[in-house]
């Protein structure tokens, strides 16, 4: 059955069929339980294939030029793939910052999330969206996509130092880092006011597990080391420093008992009581 679906996809590549394939094939495919990142990497092809950047660039340019509605991981869609909780969170942040948004999109490809949310950001007084990515993505982004609103950096510290962002978006990126916990600890130490997480797989009862995720060949031929983090351990990293404003389910599914989730965190006000923090989170600017 899967072979038949793959042949159909190669010939027609209709986005609704691709979504059907994901549901039948069991969603995102994870395998293995590796002892180290190096071991998992030996069983994967990695992220830096020239084929990946080529396909992502071609798809993103179609979106930029109005030839497609949106793209994700180089896949073009005939309908917008909105993450409504993230859009609500972005507008909620902007409402508290004088109708302005200044955000870092860590691992944001060539601006996929920016282009998906752009129509909702247009009424803002100002929008500054900075993508932090691998160097070859940054070079492509600066060449074809950078403008007054969208910027690209290959170092998080440089981006934060220059842009002075209020928030960071981590959408489908933590699982692909060698040490996602270290990045989260760094962000907590840096004290960005808002942290948004989306499309991230978690175990509800199991410990962290290091796997390899295989990308369907009709997207591009690749496989990556990928973490499935323990949900309680993830939440504990923010306790005492950030308030959880909202959590939500992401639509992705997997072939193992993991749940894709998202979160919106806000840094706690110094010396504020829990009641005061809840009250302040509902106030607008001023």
FIGUMI-557794 format. One line per 5 residues: number of its first residue (from 0); their letters; for each residue z negated, x, y of N, C-alpha, C. Coordinates in Angstrom, 2 decimals, always signed. Atoms other than C-alpha are relative to their C-alpha. Layout:
NUM> a> Z X Y Z X Y Z X Y | ... $
END
This chain:
0> xxxxx> +0.00 +0.82 -1.21 +0.00 +0.00 +0.00 +0.00 +0.86 +1.26 | +0.07 -0.87 -1.18 -0.90 +2.77 +2.44 +1.31 +0.74 +0.21 | -1.29 -0.69 -0.15 +2.37 +4.60 +1.70 +1.03 -0.91 +0.63 | -0.93 +0.96 -0.59 +4.34 +1.45 +2.53 -0.27 -0.16 +1.48 | +0.35 +0.15 -1.42 +2.44 +1.02 +5.78 +0.42 +1.22 +0.80 $
5> xxxxx> -0.37 -1.21 -0.73 +3.02 +4.64 +6.75 +1.50 +0.04 +0.26 | -1.45 -0.02 -0.20 +6.78 +4.31 +6.22 +0.42 -0.99 +1.07 | -0.28 +0.99 -1.05 +6.82 +1.18 +8.39 -0.35 +0.56 +1.37 | +0.44 -0.54 -1.29 +4.87 +2.94 +11.11 +0.96 +1.07 +0.51 | -0.91 -1.06 -0.42 +7.21 +5.93 +11.16 +1.30 -0.59 +0.56 $
10> xxxxx> -1.26 +0.57 -0.42 +10.19 +3.63 +11.59 -0.15 -0.80 +1.29 | +0.11 +0.94 -1.13 +8.86 +1.08 +14.10 -1.10 +0.38 +0.98 | +1.10 -0.48 -0.86 +5.53 +2.46 +15.46 -0.46 -1.06 +0.98 | +0.55 +1.04 -0.87 +4.44 -0.90 +16.89 -1.52 +0.14 +0.03 | +1.45 -0.16 -0.07 +0.86 -0.56 +18.17 -0.79 -1.02 -0.81 $
15> xxxxx> +0.78 +0.92 +0.81 -0.36 -3.82 +16.52 +0.01 +0.37 -1.48 | -0.06 -0.42 +1.39 +0.83 -2.49 +13.14 -0.93 +1.18 -0.22 | +0.89 -1.15 +0.13 -1.05 +0.75 +13.78 -1.46 -0.45 -0.08 | +1.37 +0.50 +0.06 -4.24 -1.18 +14.45 -0.26 -0.64 -1.36 | +0.14 +0.59 +1.32 -3.65 -3.11 +11.20 -0.19 +1.10 -1.04 $
20> xxxxx> +0.14 -1.12 +0.94 -3.22 +0.20 +9.36 -1.43 +0.52 +0.02 | +1.36 -0.50 -0.10 -6.57 +1.41 +10.68 -0.97 -0.90 -0.75 | +0.93 +0.91 +0.65 -8.32 -1.74 +9.44 +0.13 +0.07 -1.51 | -0.21 -0.03 +1.44 -6.74 -1.61 +5.97 -0.45 +1.34 -0.59 | +0.31 -1.34 +0.52 -7.19 +2.15 +5.57 -1.47 +0.36 +0.17 $
25> xxxxx> +1.43 -0.27 -0.11 -10.89 +1.94 +6.50 -0.40 +0.67 +1.28 | +0.36 -0.57 -1.29 -10.81 +3.15 +10.08 +0.11 +1.51 +0.02 | +0.00 -1.46 -0.12 -11.54 +6.75 +11.04 -0.45 +0.60 -1.33 | +0.25 -0.57 +1.33 -11.53 +8.95 +7.95 -0.82 +1.28 +0.09 | +0.89 -1.16 +0.07 -14.47 +11.32 +7.46 -0.19 +0.39 -1.46 $
30> xxxxx> +0.26 -0.46 +1.36 -15.04 +13.48 +4.40 -0.85 +1.26 +0.04 | +0.76 -1.23 +0.14 -17.35 +16.23 +3.22 -1.40 -0.10 +0.60 | +1.36 -0.15 -0.53 -20.91 +17.28 +4.01 -0.27 +1.50 +0.06 | -0.06 -1.45 -0.10 -20.73 +20.84 +5.30 -1.29 +0.58 +0.55 | +1.24 -0.66 -0.39 -23.54 +23.29 +5.82 +0.07 +0.64 +1.38 $
35> xxxxx> -0.13 -0.66 -1.30 -22.13 +24.89 +8.97 +1.33 -0.38 +0.63 | -1.24 +0.27 -0.72 -19.47 +24.43 +11.64 +1.11 +0.91 -0.51 | -1.00 -0.95 +0.48 -17.69 +27.54 +10.35 +0.58 -0.46 -1.33 | -0.49 +0.48 +1.29 -17.46 +26.08 +6.85 +0.91 -1.21 +0.18 | -0.84 +1.17 -0.26 -16.14 +22.75 +8.15 +1.33 +0.40 +0.62 $
40> xxxxx> -1.22 -0.44 -0.68 -13.63 +24.57 +10.35 +1.00 +0.61 -0.98 | -0.89 -0.58 +1.00 -12.25 +26.40 +7.33 +0.76 -1.07 -0.77 | -0.65 +1.11 +0.71 -11.36 +23.01 +5.84 +0.76 -0.91 +0.96 | -0.70 +0.82 -1.00 -9.70 +21.72 +9.03 +1.03 +0.84 +0.72 | -1.04 -0.72 -0.73 -6.73 +22.62 +11.17 -0.39 +0.29 +1.44 $
45> xxxxx> +0.45 -0.26 -1.36 -8.50 +22.40 +14.55 +0.75 -0.80 +1.04 | -0.49 +0.79 -1.12 -7.59 +21.09 +18.00 +1.16 +0.64 +0.76 | -0.86 -0.75 -0.92 -5.31 +23.74 +19.44 +1.45 +0.12 -0.45 | -1.40 -0.02 +0.42 -2.02 +22.98 +17.71 +0.91 -0.38 +1.17 | -0.95 +0.36 -1.06 +0.96 +22.96 +20.13 +0.54 -1.42 -0.16 $
50> xxxxx> -0.50 +1.35 +0.24 +2.05 +19.69 +18.50 -0.91 -1.05 +0.63 | +0.94 +0.96 -0.57 -1.12 +17.94 +19.71 +0.21 -0.13 +1.50 | -0.16 +0.07 -1.45 -0.74 +18.85 +23.39 +1.35 -0.57 +0.37 | -1.32 +0.54 -0.30 +2.97 +18.02 +23.27 +0.00 -1.52 -0.11 | -0.01 +1.46 +0.20 +2.43 +14.52 +21.86 -0.88 -0.70 +1.02 $
55> xxxxx> +0.89 +0.60 -0.99 -0.50 +13.80 +24.16 +0.65 +0.00 +1.38 | -0.67 -0.09 -1.30 +1.46 +14.99 +27.21 +1.12 -1.02 +0.11 | -1.11 +0.96 -0.04 +4.53 +12.90 +26.34 -0.52 -1.42 +0.17 | +0.56 +1.36 -0.10 +2.39 +9.78 +25.88 -0.63 -0.24 +1.36 | +0.68 +0.18 -1.29 +0.31 +10.34 +29.02 +0.99 -0.12 +1.15 $
60> xxxxx> -1.03 +0.11 -1.04 +3.43 +10.85 +31.14 +0.64 -1.39 +0.01 | -0.54 +1.36 +0.06 +4.77 +7.52 +29.93 -0.94 -0.99 +0.69 | +0.97 +0.86 -0.68 +1.56 +5.87 +31.13 +0.04 +0.23 +1.50 | -0.03 -0.33 -1.42 +1.62 +7.68 +34.45 +1.24 -0.57 +0.67 | -1.27 +0.45 -0.58 +5.27 +6.71 +35.02 +0.25 -1.50 -0.18 $
65> xxxxx> -0.15 +1.44 +0.15 +4.68 +3.06 +34.13 +0.85 -0.44 -1.17 | -0.81 +0.34 +1.16 +6.66 +3.20 +30.88 -0.84 -0.53 -1.17 | +0.91 +0.51 +1.02 +3.60 +2.30 +28.77 -1.28 -0.45 +0.68 | +1.21 +0.57 -0.61 +0.36 +0.42 +29.38 -1.14 +1.01 -0.04 | +1.05 -1.01 +0.12 -2.07 +3.03 +28.05 +0.22 +0.79 -1.27 $
70> xxxxx> -0.07 -0.82 +1.20 -2.51 +5.76 +25.47 -1.39 +0.45 -0.38 | +1.23 -0.59 +0.49 -5.28 +7.08 +23.30 +0.37 +0.94 -1.13 | -0.32 -1.00 +1.02 -4.98 +10.28 +21.27 +1.49 +0.05 -0.29 | -1.47 -0.05 +0.02 -1.21 +10.22 +21.99 +0.63 -1.29 -0.49 | -0.54 +1.28 +0.47 -0.85 +6.67 +20.59 +0.18 -0.93 +1.19 $
75> xxxxx> -0.29 +0.93 -1.08 +0.82 +4.26 +23.02 -0.32 -1.42 -0.45 | +0.38 +1.38 +0.30 -0.39 +0.66 +23.20 +0.77 -0.97 +0.89 | -0.71 +1.02 -0.75 +1.34 -2.52 +24.27 -0.94 -0.86 +0.82 | +1.00 +0.71 -0.78 -1.91 -3.92 +25.66 -1.09 +0.99 +0.41 | +1.08 -0.92 -0.41 -4.71 -2.20 +27.63 -1.13 +0.02 -1.03 $
80> xxxxx> +1.12 -0.16 +0.93 -7.47 -0.85 +25.41 -1.28 +0.26 +0.80 | +1.14 -0.17 -0.89 -10.32 -1.45 +27.82 -1.30 +0.18 -0.78 | +1.39 -0.04 +0.41 -13.86 -0.33 +27.11 -0.79 -0.71 +1.09 | +0.61 +0.79 -1.06 -15.46 -3.13 +29.09 -1.41 +0.47 +0.37 | +1.32 -0.51 -0.42 -19.02 -1.74 +28.92 +0.10 +1.24 +0.88 $
85> xxxxx> -0.16 -1.19 -0.84 -17.80 +1.58 +30.34 +0.49 -0.37 +1.39 | -0.49 +0.44 -1.31 -15.85 -0.13 +33.13 -1.12 -0.65 +0.80 | +1.14 +0.61 -0.68 -18.90 -2.24 +33.95 -0.98 +1.06 +0.48 | +0.91 -1.07 -0.39 -21.02 +0.90 +33.97 +0.52 +0.80 +1.18 | -0.58 -0.74 -1.12 -18.62 +2.73 +36.29 -0.15 -0.77 +1.30 $
90> xxxxx> +0.11 +0.81 -1.22 -18.59 -0.14 +38.77 -1.46 -0.19 +0.40 | +1.45 +0.11 -0.29 -22.39 -0.51 +38.50 -0.48 +1.27 +0.70 | +0.36 -1.26 -0.65 -22.77 +3.18 +39.37 +0.55 +0.04 +1.43 | -0.62 -0.04 -1.32 -20.33 +2.91 +42.27 -0.71 -0.94 +0.98 | +0.68 +0.96 -0.87 -22.18 -0.14 +43.63 -1.28 +0.58 +0.59 $
95> xxxxx> +1.24 -0.62 -0.48 -25.31 +2.00 +43.98 +0.26 +1.28 +0.79 | -0.37 -1.22 -0.71 -23.42 +4.88 +45.60 +0.95 -0.30 +1.15 | -0.82 +0.33 -1.17 -21.89 +3.13 +48.60 +1.42 -0.33 -0.35 | -1.35 +0.36 +0.47 -18.91 +1.82 +46.61 +0.86 +1.24 -0.23 | -0.69 -1.26 +0.29 -18.02 +5.40 +45.65 -0.33 +0.45 -1.42 $
100> xxxxx> +0.19 -0.52 +1.37 -17.57 +6.97 +42.22 +0.40 +1.45 -0.05 | -0.28 -1.42 +0.19 -17.81 +10.68 +41.50 -0.49 +0.37 -1.39 | +0.38 -0.12 +1.41 -17.75 +11.33 +37.75 +0.74 +1.14 -0.67 | -0.60 -0.99 +0.88 -17.08 +14.09 +35.23 +0.33 -0.69 -1.31 | -0.46 +0.53 +1.28 -15.08 +13.05 +32.16 +0.13 +1.18 -0.94 $
105> xxxxx> +0.04 -1.19 +0.86 -16.05 +15.66 +29.57 +0.82 -0.26 -1.26 | -0.89 +0.21 +1.14 -13.34 +16.04 +26.94 +0.95 -1.15 +0.22 | -0.77 +1.18 -0.38 -11.20 +13.51 +28.80 +1.49 +0.11 -0.17 | -1.43 -0.15 +0.28 -7.81 +14.75 +27.55 +0.78 +0.18 +1.32 | -0.80 -0.08 -1.23 -5.19 +14.24 +30.30 -0.29 -1.19 +0.92 $
110> xxxxx> +0.40 +1.10 -0.87 -7.10 +11.43 +31.98 +0.16 -1.37 -0.63 | -0.21 +1.28 +0.68 -6.79 +8.69 +29.33 -0.94 -1.08 +0.52 | +0.97 +1.00 -0.45 -9.99 +6.90 +30.39 +0.21 -0.35 +1.47 | -0.27 +0.26 -1.42 -9.13 +7.28 +34.08 +1.16 -0.98 +0.16 | -1.16 +0.87 -0.15 -5.71 +5.68 +33.68 -0.27 -1.40 -0.54 $
115> xxxxx> +0.34 +1.31 +0.51 -7.17 +2.85 +31.60 -0.85 -0.79 +0.98 | +0.92 +0.69 -0.91 -9.84 +2.07 +34.20 +0.53 -0.06 +1.43 | -0.44 -0.22 -1.39 -7.76 +2.87 +37.30 +0.14 -1.29 +0.80 | -0.23 +1.22 -0.77 -6.84 -0.69 +38.28 -1.31 -0.61 +0.48 | +1.29 +0.54 -0.40 -10.55 -1.60 +38.43 -0.69 +0.90 +1.03 $
120> xxxxx> +0.60 -0.94 -0.94 -11.36 +1.48 +40.52 +0.69 +0.01 +1.36 | -0.77 -0.02 -1.25 -8.72 +0.92 +43.21 -0.76 -0.59 +1.19 | +0.70 +0.54 -1.17 -10.97 -1.31 +45.41 -1.15 +0.86 +0.51 | +1.12 -0.83 -0.43 -13.63 +1.44 +45.61 +0.34 +0.73 +1.30 | -0.16 -0.77 -1.23 -14.17 +3.21 +48.91 +0.54 +1.39 -0.30 $
125> xxxxx> -0.47 -1.32 +0.40 -13.62 +6.51 +47.11 -0.21 +0.16 -1.50 | +0.12 -0.29 +1.43 -13.05 +7.71 +43.54 +0.39 +1.45 -0.24 | -0.24 -1.39 +0.36 -13.32 +11.28 +42.30 -0.24 +0.13 -1.49 | +0.09 -0.05 +1.46 -12.60 +11.71 +38.58 +0.42 +1.39 -0.45 | -0.25 -1.39 +0.39 -12.88 +15.23 +37.16 -0.07 +0.13 -1.51 $
130> xxxxx> -0.06 -0.20 +1.44 -11.81 +16.02 +33.60 -0.34 +1.45 -0.33 | +0.29 -1.33 +0.54 -13.32 +18.98 +31.76 +0.59 +0.06 -1.40 | -0.73 -0.06 +1.27 -11.12 +20.07 +28.87 +0.30 +1.45 -0.38 | -0.49 -1.30 +0.42 -9.67 +22.97 +26.90 +1.04 +0.52 +0.99 | -0.82 -0.62 -1.03 -7.69 +25.42 +28.97 +1.44 -0.48 -0.02 $
135> xxxxx> -1.40 +0.41 +0.02 -4.25 +24.37 +27.73 +0.17 -1.45 +0.45 | -0.05 +1.35 -0.55 -5.04 +20.73 +28.51 -0.14 +0.04 +1.52 | +0.21 -0.10 -1.44 -6.27 +21.73 +31.96 +1.27 +0.47 +0.70 | -1.25 -0.49 -0.61 -3.09 +23.67 +32.71 +1.04 -1.11 +0.05 | -0.95 +1.12 +0.01 -0.99 +20.65 +31.69 -0.43 -1.07 +0.99 $
140> xxxxx> +0.49 +1.01 -0.93 -3.21 +18.27 +33.64 +0.22 +0.37 +1.45 | -0.21 -0.45 -1.37 -3.03 +20.34 +36.80 +1.47 -0.04 +0.38 | -1.44 -0.03 -0.28 +0.74 +20.57 +36.50 +0.59 -1.40 +0.18 | -0.69 +1.29 +0.03 +1.61 +16.93 +35.80 -0.83 -1.18 +0.52 | +0.80 +1.19 -0.23 -1.35 +14.67 +36.57 -0.98 +0.10 +1.17 $
145> xxxxx> +1.02 -0.15 -1.04 -3.67 +16.10 +39.23 +0.47 -0.59 +1.32 | -0.30 +0.57 -1.31 -3.82 +14.23 +42.55 -1.30 -0.07 +0.80 | +1.18 +0.06 -0.85 -6.33 +13.28 +45.24 -1.22 -0.56 -0.72 | +1.11 +0.63 +0.71 -8.45 +11.34 +42.73 -0.33 +0.69 -1.31 | +0.15 -0.56 +1.34 -7.95 +13.19 +39.43 +0.09 +1.52 +0.05 $
150> xxxxx> +0.06 -1.46 +0.02 -8.94 +16.83 +38.91 -0.28 +0.49 -1.41 | +0.18 -0.57 +1.33 -9.05 +19.15 +35.88 -0.71 +1.35 +0.10 | +0.76 -1.25 +0.06 -11.49 +21.96 +35.02 -0.16 +0.41 -1.46 | +0.26 -0.47 +1.36 -12.00 +24.16 +31.97 -1.43 +0.50 -0.18 | +1.40 -0.37 +0.12 -15.68 +24.89 +32.69 -0.86 -1.07 +0.64 $
155> xxxxx> +0.87 +1.06 -0.50 -18.40 +22.27 +33.09 -0.81 +0.46 +1.21 | +0.83 -0.48 -1.11 -20.58 +24.43 +35.35 +0.81 +0.10 +1.29 | -0.85 -0.11 -1.18 -17.68 +25.12 +37.73 +0.29 -1.39 +0.56 | -0.29 +1.37 -0.43 -16.80 +21.42 +37.84 -1.19 -0.61 +0.72 | +1.19 +0.59 -0.61 -20.37 +20.33 +38.57 -0.30 +0.69 +1.33 $
160> xxxxx> +0.28 -0.72 -1.23 -20.78 +23.07 +41.18 +0.91 -0.40 +1.14 | -0.96 +0.34 -1.06 -17.64 +22.08 +43.09 -0.02 -1.48 +0.36 | -0.18 +1.44 -0.23 -17.58 +18.31 +42.66 -1.30 -0.73 +0.32 | +1.30 +0.66 -0.21 -21.33 +17.47 +42.77 +0.02 -1.44 -0.50 | -0.14 +1.37 +0.51 -20.84 +14.44 +40.48 -1.35 -0.70 -0.16 $
165> xxxxx> +1.20 +0.82 +0.26 -23.33 +11.61 +40.07 -0.14 -0.33 -1.48 | -0.01 +0.51 +1.37 -22.33 +10.79 +36.48 +0.91 +0.83 -0.87 | -0.88 -0.63 +0.97 -20.75 +12.11 +33.32 +0.35 -1.01 -1.08 | -0.48 +0.86 +1.07 -18.66 +10.24 +30.75 +0.29 +0.87 -1.22 | -0.21 -0.67 +1.27 -18.73 +11.36 +27.11 +0.60 -1.03 -0.96 $
170> xxxxx> -0.67 +1.00 +0.81 -16.13 +9.23 +25.34 +0.72 +0.67 -1.16 | -0.61 -0.55 +1.22 -15.28 +10.19 +21.75 +0.15 +1.52 +0.09 | -0.07 -1.46 -0.14 -16.16 +13.84 +22.33 -1.19 +0.70 -0.65 | +1.18 -0.69 +0.51 -19.72 +14.63 +21.20 +0.16 +0.42 -1.44 | -0.12 -0.28 +1.43 -18.81 +14.48 +17.52 +0.87 +1.21 -0.29 $
175> xxxxx> -0.93 -1.10 +0.23 -16.20 +17.22 +17.96 -0.50 +1.33 +0.56 | +0.57 -1.23 -0.54 -18.51 +19.82 +19.51 -0.77 +0.74 -1.09 | +0.77 -0.75 +1.00 -20.03 +22.65 +17.43 -1.49 -0.34 +0.02 | +1.42 +0.32 -0.13 -23.48 +21.70 +18.78 -0.17 -1.09 +1.06 | +0.10 +1.06 -1.01 -23.53 +18.28 +20.49 -1.39 -0.11 +0.61 $
180> xxxxx> +1.36 +0.06 -0.55 -27.31 +18.41 +20.87 -0.21 +0.99 +1.12 | +0.14 -1.00 -1.05 -27.06 +21.57 +22.94 +0.62 -0.49 +1.30 | -0.61 +0.55 -1.22 -24.67 +19.87 +25.38 -0.88 -1.08 +0.60 | +0.86 +1.05 -0.53 -26.95 +16.85 +25.68 -1.23 +0.59 +0.68 | +1.16 -0.65 -0.63 -29.94 +19.12 +26.38 +0.39 +0.64 +1.32 $
185> xxxxx> -0.47 -0.60 -1.25 -27.88 +20.95 +29.01 +0.16 -1.05 +1.08 | -0.20 +1.07 -0.98 -26.95 +17.68 +30.73 -1.33 -0.54 +0.51 | +1.34 +0.46 -0.42 -30.57 +16.54 +30.75 -0.61 +1.01 +0.97 | +0.54 -1.04 -0.89 -31.57 +19.89 +32.30 +0.69 +0.00 +1.36 | -0.73 +0.01 -1.27 -28.84 +19.61 +34.95 -0.36 -1.21 +0.84 $
190> xxxxx> +0.53 +1.13 -0.75 -30.20 +16.21 +35.91 +1.02 -0.90 +0.63 | -0.93 +0.99 -0.54 -27.04 +14.21 +36.50 -0.65 -1.38 -0.06 | +0.73 +1.26 -0.10 -28.17 +10.77 +37.55 +0.38 -0.99 -1.09 | -0.48 +0.97 +0.98 -26.03 +8.79 +35.10 +0.73 +0.71 -1.13 | -0.70 -0.50 +1.17 -24.84 +9.56 +31.56 +0.55 -1.20 -0.77 $
195> xxxxx> -0.67 +1.07 +0.74 -22.30 +7.28 +29.84 +0.58 +0.59 -1.28 | -0.50 -0.43 +1.30 -21.52 +7.66 +26.13 +0.79 -1.16 -0.60 | -0.81 +1.04 +0.62 -18.78 +5.75 +24.28 +0.70 +0.55 -1.24 | -0.82 -0.31 +1.18 -16.94 +5.72 +20.91 -0.54 +1.21 -0.77 | +0.65 -1.10 +0.69 -19.43 +7.99 +19.15 -0.64 -0.51 -1.28 $
200> xxxxx> +0.55 +0.49 +1.27 -20.35 +7.62 +15.45 -1.44 +0.47 -0.23 | +1.39 -0.30 +0.29 -23.98 +7.48 +14.35 -0.38 -0.54 -1.37 | +0.70 +0.53 +1.15 -25.99 +7.13 +11.18 -1.28 -0.68 +0.47 | +1.23 +0.69 -0.38 -28.81 +4.60 +11.47 -1.20 +0.50 -0.80 | +1.12 -0.41 +0.85 -30.89 +6.00 +8.62 +0.11 +1.44 -0.49 $
205> xxxxx> -0.19 -1.33 +0.57 -29.38 +9.31 +7.49 -0.19 +1.09 +1.05 | +0.05 -1.15 -0.89 -29.78 +12.77 +8.97 +1.41 +0.30 +0.51 | -1.30 -0.45 -0.48 -26.99 +14.43 +10.94 +0.84 +0.51 -1.18 | -0.90 -0.46 +1.06 -23.95 +15.11 +8.76 +1.24 +0.59 +0.62 | -1.19 -0.68 -0.50 -21.14 +17.55 +9.41 +1.16 -0.27 -0.97 $
210> xxxxx> -1.13 +0.42 +0.82 -17.79 +16.26 +8.14 +1.29 +0.61 +0.53 | -1.34 -0.25 -0.53 -14.05 +16.76 +8.58 +0.68 -1.34 +0.18 | -0.75 +1.22 -0.28 -12.08 +13.97 +10.22 +1.49 +0.30 -0.10 | -1.45 -0.17 +0.14 -8.44 +13.66 +9.20 +0.72 -1.00 +0.88 | -0.80 +0.85 -0.88 -6.01 +12.30 +11.78 +1.22 -0.50 -0.79 $
215> xxxxx> -1.20 +0.48 +0.68 -3.28 +10.02 +10.35 +1.24 +0.76 +0.47 | -1.15 -0.85 -0.32 +0.00 +11.93 +10.21 +0.94 -0.64 +1.01 | -0.88 +0.63 -0.97 +1.81 +9.32 +12.31 -0.52 +0.17 +1.44 | +0.49 -0.35 -1.34 -0.45 +10.27 +15.23 +0.40 +1.45 +0.28 | -0.44 -1.38 +0.04 -0.19 +14.03 +14.73 -0.71 +0.67 -1.19 $
220> xxxxx> +0.60 -0.62 +1.19 -0.91 +16.34 +11.76 -1.17 +0.90 +0.40 | +1.16 -0.79 -0.38 -4.45 +17.55 +12.33 -1.24 -0.51 -0.72 | +1.32 +0.38 +0.49 -8.01 +17.52 +11.04 -1.03 +0.82 +0.76 | +1.01 -0.64 -0.84 -11.22 +18.37 +12.90 -1.36 -0.02 -0.69 | +1.41 +0.16 +0.31 -14.81 +19.22 +12.12 -0.59 -1.11 +0.88 $
225> xxxxx> +0.56 +1.13 -0.76 -16.82 +16.17 +13.20 -1.42 -0.31 -0.47 | +1.39 +0.36 +0.27 -20.52 +15.37 +13.42 -0.17 -1.52 -0.07 | +0.56 +1.35 -0.06 -22.10 +12.05 +12.50 -1.48 +0.20 +0.30 | +1.37 -0.26 -0.41 -25.38 +12.20 +14.42 -0.93 -1.12 -0.43 | +1.02 +0.99 +0.26 -28.61 +10.43 +13.59 -0.35 -0.71 +1.31 $
230> xxxxx> +0.18 +0.76 -1.22 -29.17 +7.63 +16.10 -1.35 +0.25 +0.65 | +1.34 -0.21 -0.57 -32.92 +8.10 +16.54 -0.11 +1.39 +0.63 | +0.03 -1.35 -0.57 -32.50 +11.84 +17.07 +0.76 +0.08 +1.30 | -0.78 +0.04 -1.24 -29.85 +11.20 +19.70 -0.83 -0.63 +1.12 | +0.78 +0.68 -1.03 -32.06 +8.75 +21.60 -1.20 +0.81 +0.46 $
235> xxxxx> +1.20 -0.78 -0.34 -35.06 +11.08 +21.47 +0.29 +1.06 +1.05 | -0.32 -1.04 -0.97 -33.21 +13.65 +23.57 -0.10 -0.49 +1.44 | +0.05 +0.56 -1.35 -33.28 +11.29 +26.56 -1.38 -0.56 +0.36 | +1.30 +0.64 -0.26 -36.81 +9.90 +26.19 -0.84 +0.87 +0.94 | +0.82 -0.70 -0.97 -39.12 +10.84 +29.03 +0.74 +0.46 +1.23 $
240> xxxxx> -0.80 -0.48 -1.13 -36.24 +11.84 +31.33 +0.98 -1.05 +0.51 | -0.99 +1.01 -0.36 -33.74 +8.96 +31.29 -0.43 -1.38 -0.48 | +0.16 +1.38 +0.43 -33.96 +5.19 +31.13 +1.29 -0.48 -0.65 | -1.16 +0.62 +0.63 -31.64 +3.39 +28.74 +0.29 -1.30 +0.74 | -0.40 +1.19 -0.73 -29.81 +0.83 +30.88 +0.67 -1.00 -0.94 $
245> xxxxx> -0.69 +0.88 +0.93 -27.61 -0.55 +28.09 +0.50 +0.81 -1.18 | -0.73 -0.57 +1.13 -26.33 +0.19 +24.62 +0.94 -1.07 -0.54 | -1.03 +0.94 +0.43 -23.31 -1.40 +22.98 +0.77 +0.59 -1.17 | -0.82 -0.42 +1.12 -21.05 -1.27 +19.95 +1.41 +0.33 +0.48 | -1.39 -0.33 -0.25 -17.68 +0.47 +20.15 +0.85 -0.57 -1.13 $
250> xxxxx> -0.80 +0.71 +1.00 -14.74 -1.11 +18.27 +0.46 +0.85 -1.18 | -0.46 -0.86 +1.08 -13.94 +1.93 +16.09 -0.78 -0.28 -1.29 | +0.65 +0.11 +1.29 -14.73 +1.78 +12.38 +0.26 +1.28 -0.79 | -0.12 -1.21 +0.81 -15.11 +4.42 +9.68 -0.01 -0.35 -1.48 | +0.01 +0.18 +1.45 -14.73 +4.86 +5.94 -1.34 +0.34 -0.63 $
255> xxxxx> +1.36 -0.26 +0.46 -18.43 +5.79 +5.66 -0.95 -0.89 +0.78 | +0.93 +0.92 -0.68 -21.56 +3.82 +6.66 -0.54 +0.54 +1.32 | +0.36 -0.44 -1.35 -21.58 +4.95 +10.29 +0.41 -1.08 +0.99 | -0.31 +0.96 -1.05 -21.55 +2.84 +13.45 +0.40 +0.74 +1.28 | -0.42 -0.56 -1.28 -19.65 +3.71 +16.63 -0.71 -0.76 +1.11 $
260> xxxxx> +0.80 +0.64 -1.04 -21.83 +3.06 +19.66 +0.23 +0.66 +1.36 | -0.05 -0.53 -1.36 -22.07 +3.59 +23.41 -1.32 -0.25 +0.71 | +1.27 +0.08 -0.72 -24.90 +4.02 +25.91 +0.23 +0.28 +1.48 | +0.04 -0.31 -1.43 -25.55 +4.00 +29.64 -1.43 +0.39 +0.33 | +1.32 -0.52 -0.35 -28.48 +6.13 +30.80 -0.05 +0.29 +1.50 $
265> xxxxx> +0.24 -0.38 -1.40 -29.99 +6.62 +34.25 -1.26 +0.86 +0.07 | +1.15 -0.89 -0.14 -32.32 +9.44 +35.23 -1.17 -0.75 +0.62 | +1.18 +0.68 -0.49 -35.85 +8.24 +35.79 -0.37 +0.51 +1.40 | +0.47 -0.39 -1.32 -37.11 +8.22 +39.36 -1.33 +0.71 -0.13 | +1.27 -0.73 +0.10 -39.94 +10.74 +39.88 -1.19 -0.90 +0.30 $
270> xxxxx> +1.28 +0.70 -0.20 -43.41 +9.20 +39.50 +0.13 -1.52 +0.04 | -0.15 +1.45 +0.01 -41.99 +5.69 +39.07 -0.61 -0.58 -1.27 | +0.51 +0.70 +1.17 -43.71 +3.25 +36.75 +1.16 -0.67 -0.72 | -1.10 +0.69 +0.70 -41.61 +1.52 +34.04 +0.48 -1.25 +0.73 | -0.40 +1.21 -0.72 -41.67 -1.71 +36.06 +0.82 +0.32 +1.24 $
275> xxxxx> -0.75 -0.40 -1.19 -40.49 +0.07 +39.20 +1.39 +0.49 -0.37 | -1.30 -0.50 +0.42 -37.67 +1.78 +37.28 +0.93 -1.15 -0.35 | -0.83 +1.14 +0.34 -36.44 -1.52 +35.88 +0.46 -0.74 +1.24 | -0.36 +0.71 -1.24 -36.52 -3.09 +39.33 +1.05 +0.76 +0.77 | -0.95 -0.77 -0.80 -34.68 -0.23 +41.02 +1.38 +0.03 -0.62 $
280> xxxxx> -1.30 -0.06 +0.66 -31.93 -0.26 +38.40 +0.84 -1.22 +0.29 | -0.74 +1.22 -0.29 -30.97 -3.77 +39.50 +0.38 -0.12 +1.46 | -0.30 +0.07 -1.42 -30.70 -3.02 +43.20 +1.36 +0.58 +0.31 | -1.25 -0.56 -0.50 -27.47 -2.40 +45.07 -0.28 +1.14 +0.95 | +0.17 -1.10 -0.94 -26.90 +0.35 +47.62 -0.89 -0.40 +1.16 $
285> x> +0.87 +0.24 -1.13 -29.44 +0.65 +50.36 -1.30 -0.60 -0.36 $
END
